[in-house]
């Protein structure tokens, strides 16, 4: 059976891959991360499909942008190819061309039309570590009282950059102390997605910080790691 064709008659072939970003590149912006992958694809001589038009660009789509300062062991992206390629060869070639801090963990070649990654996200799980803050006996009670609220109003910027008030409570599936450490606070946070929308973990933690009358310091110093990104695929 022949594969479906795009408008320019190139077969639809997609390499869907999972990758990690470690602490050495935690301050990489999403655009810089995208450019880093594009350079690696060129060096590795991957048969990348490009968009039409004067400013052609690789057909590369990420499931979710990873905020500056965060690390992750569960990121996903789709790369359109012009011809089939062995997934193991893809992983090996690209990883040799990527800098330390970015590493492809898994890849799967998919032929034909597939749903977008961004529309497939179910939930994301985070581990948040705050140094120089110690847990206390009241912390668990504060978390429970925070979650017991009927609504948790927070401010979030819309696509136009304007602040709007939203209820964060429906997005929070789980929030707890993940590990007791005398030298730091460590939280576990699970956020779900509704109509492709969610909230940032920093927004949740800042809201809890205010609610519990606590001081967690500069959020740029928080160590936020995305442990898992669950997809409907």
N, C-alpha and C positions, 0 to 999 in steps of 0.2 A: 504494500500500500504506500502510495506517495504521501509525503508530508505536506501539510497546508502551506501555501505560498503567501508571502507578503505582497504588497502592491508592486514592489520592484522585482517580484518573481524570485526572491531569495528564500529558500526554505527557512521556516521558523525553527531555529535551534537555540536552546538556552542552556547555559551552564549555571545552575543554581548552587551557590556555595555558602558554607558557614565559615566564619573566621573569628579570631579573637584580637583584642587590642589590649596590650599590657601597659604597665605604669610608665615605661619610657616614652610612650607617645600619648599619654593621657590628655595633654593640652593641645592635641591636634584638632583643628576645626573640621567640620564635616566636609567643606569644600577642599581643604588640603588633603584630607583622607581620600576623597574621590580622585584628586589629581595624582596622589601617590599610587593608587591602584592602576590608574591609566598608564603611568610611566612603566610600572611593572609589567603590564600586559604587552607594551611595545617591546621592552627588553626581552621578554620571554617569547616574543613572536607568536602571540596568541592570535588566531584568526577572528578578530573582533569585527562585528558588524557596526557600521556607522550610520547616523541619521542622514537624511538627504538635506540639501540646501548648502548655502555658502559657508556657514559655520558648522560644518559637520562635527559631531561628537559621538563617542562610543555609546552604544545602547546599554547603559549600566544603571541599574536601579537598586537602591538599598531599601530594606524593609523599614528601617527606622533610623533617623539620625541619632548619633551618639553625642551627647552634650560634651562640650569642652570640660576637661577635668575628670571625666569618667573613664573607667576601664570596663572591659566586657569579655566574657568567654562564650558568648552566644549571639553573634551578629549574622545577618543573612543578606545576600545580594544576588541579583540576577544579571547575567552578562549574556547578551545576544551574540551568537557566533555566525560566521558565514559558512562553516562546514563542521562536521562532527569531529570531536576530539576525545580521546580517552581521559576520563576524569582523574585518574591517578597521575597521568602525565601532566595534566593541567595543574594539579596541586603542586607537584614537584617543581615545575618550571616557574610558576608564579612565586612560590615561596623563596626560591633562589634569588628572585629579583626584588623582593620586598625588603624594607629595612627592618631591623630588630624592633619589635613592638607590634607588628602586624603579621599574622600567620593564618593561612587557610587551614582549617581543620578537616573539612569534608566537602565533597562536591558531587553533583549528580547531573548528568546530561539528560535534558528533557526535550523531546521533539513535539512540535505542535503548539497550539495556543495554551497558555496557562494563566491562571489568575494572578493578579498583582500581589506581591508580598505584603505591601502596606495594608491591603484589604483583608489579609489573612491572619493578622495578629490577634491573638486571644488575650494574652496577659504577659506581663514581664515581671521577673523577680529580681530584687536587688538586695545586696548586702551593703550596709552603710556603717562605716567606722569613723568615730570621732575621737581623736587623740586628746589626751590631757583632760578627759572628763571621766569621772568615776560613777558607776551605777550605785543607786541607793535603794533603800527599802520601799520608798514611795514610787519608784519609777514604774513598776508594773501596774500599780493602781492608777497612776496618771495615764498610762496608755489605754487601759480599759475604759476609764472615764472619757477619754478622748474619742474612742470608738463608739461609745454608747450614745453619742450625740445624734440627734435626728438628722442634722445637717452640719456640714463643715464648710463654711463659706470662705473662699479664697479668691484672690485676684489673679487672673491669667490674661496674657496678651493674645488678642485674636490675630488673624492673618494681616490685618491692617495696622497692627502695632498698638492698638488701643486696649487699655485695661478693661476687663469686664469681670463681674463677680459671678462665680459659679459654685455649685455645691460639689465638693470633692468626695463626699462620703460614698456615693455609689461606685466610685472607681477603686476604693480601697478594699481589697479582698482580705488582706492579712497584714498586720503590723505588730511586731513583737520584739523582745530582746532575743538576739540570736546567740549570744555567747557572753558569759560573765567574765570580764577581764578587769583587773584592778587598775589598769592604766588607760583604759579606753571604754567608750560606749559602743556597742555593736548592735545594730538593728537589722531585722529582716522585714522586707516590705514587698508585698505583691499587689500590683496594680492591673486592673482589667481594662479592656478597650470596648467602647460603645460607639457604634457608627464611626469607627476609625478615629475616635478621639479618646484621649486620656489626659493625665496630668503628670508633671515632672515629680520625681521623688523629692527634690529639694523643696518644692512647694508644700508637700505633705509634712516634711520634717520641720519646716519653718512655722507652719500652722500649729504643730504640736508644741514646738518650742514656746510660742506665745501663749497657748492654752495652759501649759503646765508651769508657766512663769520660770522657765529655765533659760540658760545661756549656753549655746553650743558653739559660739565663736564664728569666724568667717567661713561661709559655706564653701569657699574655694579650697579650704584646707580639709574638708570632709573627704574621706575616701569612699567613693560610691562605685560599686562594681555590679554590672548587670550579669547575674548568674545564669539566667535563662530567659529566652524569648520564645514563647509558645505560639505556634502557628497552626491554622486550620489547613494543613496540607498533607 
